[in-house]
Amino acid sequence: MTTAWEAAVEAQIRSAQERGEFDNLPGAGKPIPGRDTPYDEGWWIRSFMEREQIPSDLLLPTPLQLRRRIEQLPAELRDLPTEDAVRSYVAALNTEVVAWLRTPTGPRVVVRPVNVEEAVRGWRADRERAAPVVTTPEPARAASARPRRRWRWWRR
């Protein structure tokens, strides 16, 4: 025995089929993805994170996120252009660490503020290693090279 709302839903589905609204849907005729895999309670969050390209680090508790950011600090600092930018980046990270130390949540993990001077020294060392080698031109070439004439619009 069907209820009144089931009959109304069935009537709407039938009319939509007659209008062709279910024709050419994406995935039509293909197997349902993940049908043969065992049930996983977190399937929806995994699929959401893959679809939206959200990094899995955001699921970590705060102290582990801070530890990971401290571990990845040299790679993050390498792209910064100036020493002031390095200092402000490390200061912002240290502010987050101190805020967590004042009111710790999550697992008890040792997290300490980063030494700014050590971070700057490491940044300088990385910059020196990555600096391109500048070679001077050979003296014979430099002497024989003539200055180029500049074209001026009034010399036609």
N, C-alpha and C positions, 0 to 999 in steps of 0.2 A: 504494500500500500504506500503510495507516495503522498506527501503532504502538498499543500497548495504552493509553498515557495519552491519546492523541488520541481513542480510542474511548470512554474513560471520560468525558472532557470533553464529547464530543458527546452521550453518554447523559444527563449532568446537564443540558445545555442543553435537550434535548428534553423531559425531565421538567418542567423549570421552565416551558417554553412550554405544556405541557399543563395545568399548575396555574394558568396565567394570570399569572405573576409579571412578564412583560414587557408586560402590557397597561397602557395609560394612563401611560406613562412621560413625564416632561417632555421636550419637544422632539420628540415622536413626530410624524412626518409633515412636519417642518420641515427645511429644508436645513441642513447642517452649517455653523456659523459660521466664516468665514475660509477657506472651501474655494477660492474663486476668487482669493485674494490670493497673492502670491509667498511662497515659503518664507522664514522669518525664524528664525535660530538662537535668538534671545532671546524667542520667542513666549511661552514658559511663564512667564518672569519678568515680562513685561509684563502678561500676563493675571492673574498672582498679585497684582501690585501694584495693578491696577485693582480686582480683586475685594475685596482686603483694605483698599483705600484708603490705601496706603502712599505717602507723598510721594516723588517721584523724587530729592529732594535727598539722601536717605540713600545713594544710589549714588555720590555725589561723593567724591573723596578728601578727607582731613581738612583740608588747607589751604584748599581751595575751600569746604568747609562753613563753616570759620571766617570766611573773607572774606564769605560770604553773610550769616552771622549778624551780622557787624560792619556790613554795609551796611543791614540791616534793624533795627538797634539803635534808632533813634529811634521807630519804630513799636512796638517791643516795650516801650520805656520809657514810652510815652505812657499805658499802662493801669495803671502802678504807682501806688499811692496815696501813698507817702511818699518823702522824699529818702533815708532809710536803705535802703528797698527798692531804689531805683535804684542806690545805691552797692554794695549786696551783689550785685545782678544783674551789674553791670559787673565787679565783683571776681571773680565766678565765671567770667565769660567770659575775663577776663584770665588767670586760673589755667589755663584750657584752652589759651590761646594760648601761654603760657610753657612749658607742658608739651610742646606740639608743637615749640616752638623748641629745646628741649633735645635732643629726639630726633626730628628731622624725618623724615617718611615721605611718600611720594608726590611729586608734581611740586614743583619749586622755585618757590614763589610767595611774594611778599613779604606777610607777615602781621605786623602790629605790634599790641602791646597798645593798648587804648583809654584815652585820657586821661579819668580819672574826673570831674575838675572840668568839662571841656568837656561831657561827657555830662549832668552835673547842670544846667549852664547851659542846655543845649538842652531838657532836661525842664522846667525852670522856665519857659522862654519858651513852650513848647507849652501848659503849664498856664495861663499868663496869656492866651494867645490863645483858648483854649477856655473860659475862665471865663465863666459867664453874666453878663449885664449886670443888675445889681440896680437896680430903679427904686423910688423911694419913693412912697407913696400921696399923692394930692393932699390938701392941708391941709383943704379943705372936707369931703371924705369922712371923713377921720380924726376930725374934731371932731364930726361928726354921728352917727358910729357909736356905738351904745350897747353896753355890755358885755352879753353873753348871760347869762341866768340859768341857773344849773346846776340840774339836776333832782336832787333828793336823794330817796332812797328813803323817808325818814321824812315827807316832805310829800305825803301822799296825799290 
